[in-house]
Amino acid sequence: MKTKSKDSTDQVTSDGYAYLTKRLLVSRAQSAGRAAAKEAMQIMGHVVTVRDGWVVKVYEDGRIEQLEELKV
């Protein structure tokens, strides 16, 4: 018996495809971003990201190096 996944929708376009909702799109984009960051951390040993108005480099061991403050 097939069951619906939690992100499926009952609304279908005229050609049979399910609508892509903003909620689903944001969820998948965030999930892909986390996966890419994890892979980059394993390969490079650090990732560069933005936190609290700063561009920071986060290392595998948890150290955080502030690189530059963002100007708004």
N, C-alpha and C positions, 0 to 999 in steps of 0.2 A: 504494500500500500504506500503510495507516495504521500509525503507530507510537505506542506509549504514551509519554506524557510522564513525566518522572522522578518527578513527584508523584502519579501516578495509583495507584490501588490495585485489587487483584483482588477485594476484599470489596465486595459490593453489598447494599444493603438490599432488602427484599421488593418495594418499589415501583420498583426499578431505579436508584436513585441510589447513588453511591459514598459510603462513609463519610468523614466529615470527621475527620481525625486531628489530635491536638494538634500534632504536628510541622508539618503543613501549615498549620494555623491560625496558629501562631506565625510561620511563615515569611511567610505572606501579610500578616499584621499588621505585621511589621517592614518589609516591602517597601513597604507603603502609607504607613507612617510616614516612611520616607526620602523617598518621592516628595512627600509633603505638605510636609515640611521644606524640600526643594529649591524647591518652588513658592513657599512663604512667603518664603524668602530672596530670590527674584527679585522678588517683589512689594513686600515691606516693607524689604528690605535687612538684616534681622536676624531671628533666631529666639530664643525663650526656651526653655531646656531645663535639665535638672538634670545636674550633673557633680560627682563627688566630694563629695557632701553640700552642694552650693551650688546655688542657682538662679542661672543665668548667662544673659547676653545675648551671643550670638555674632553678630558682624557679618560682612558679605560679605568684607571685607579681612582677616579672620582674628582681629581683636581680640576679646578676651573680657572682659566686664565682670561682676564678681561683684555680684549684687543682694542676696542674703540667704542666710545659712547656715540649713540645715534643722535643726530641733530634733528629736532622736529620743528 
